[in-house]
Amino acid sequence: MGQVIQIDEGRIRDHLGEMVRGTVEEALNAMLDAEADQLCGAGRYERSEGRQDTRAGSYERALHTKAGEMLR
């Protein structure tokens, strides 16, 4: 006879939660980097005459969401 497949819903839910959290974190970081590029007038580590500001310093901060904590 055929084998019985058992699904662990808790593990699936945890895995999907981690995937969503990671995707949201990547999207937020990309948006923050793009905003910083726009405000400075240059990309990270880019030197140009049009540069309006520096991207000096950084600090880690957290955003708490239903999908979990996002670190930046």
DAZI-V143913 format. One line per field, one symbol per residue. burial: # if it has 16 or more other C-alpha atoms within 10 Angstrom, else .. A space follows every 10 residues. Layout:
BEGIN
burial->???
END
This chain:
BEGIN
burial->.......... .......... ##.##..#.. .....##..# ###....... ...#...... .......#.# ..
END
